[in-house]
Amino acid sequence: MVMLPYLDQQRAFFHLGYGNLAGIDAGDIAQCYEAFNTIQSDYMLTRVQEQLDICDEAWESCKSTRTGFRYGIRENYVGDINRSIVRENAKDLRVWQESYLNETDALAKLLWCPNYNKSGMERFRYERSTQAFLAVIPGVADSSVSSRRLEFTQLAGSFGF
């Protein structure tokens, strides 16, 4: 088995929307680390690295701060004063962003990991199950938890609580 290099792991986390891992379910993080550490062959490692390069290129293409002729419409006005105006086309930017999301989906399929960049995945990032939520609350554990009730019934039998 081949292991994905550390830099490529960080690139994959970035492109899959994991960021600094805050708010991501521990099971999903473990699933990604397992996928990074158990790549079956050098061929698959090469394919994953190629997909990461494609994701990098797509990310560079869709950055909104980048200006250029790729997104813009250049209008030249010739007359007494020659000037040109470059206007960004929002539709083109959406097309590039959609292309980037498609590439991150392909990366997620290669690694069998959830893609948190997709628009439907935000709820999983911020949602907590009841069990995890109760474990976060500071203070004494609730007495209605089944393990506490079991202890109470075992102790209460002989002492008459």
QUIFEN-V413298 format. One record per run of one state. SS is the DSSP state (a for helix, b for strand, c for the rest). FROM is the first residue (numbers start at 0). TO is the last residue. Records with the same first field share a line. If there is no record, write none. Layout:
SS->FROM-TO ; FROM-TO
//
This chain:
c->0-0 ; 2-4 ; 15-24 ; 37-37 ; 39-40 ; 62-70 ; 77-81 ; 88-88 ; 111-117 ; 126-128 ; 136-144 ; 159-160
b->1-1 ; 38-38 ; 71-76 ; 82-87
a->5-14 ; 25-36 ; 41-61 ; 89-110 ; 118-125 ; 129-135 ; 145-158
//
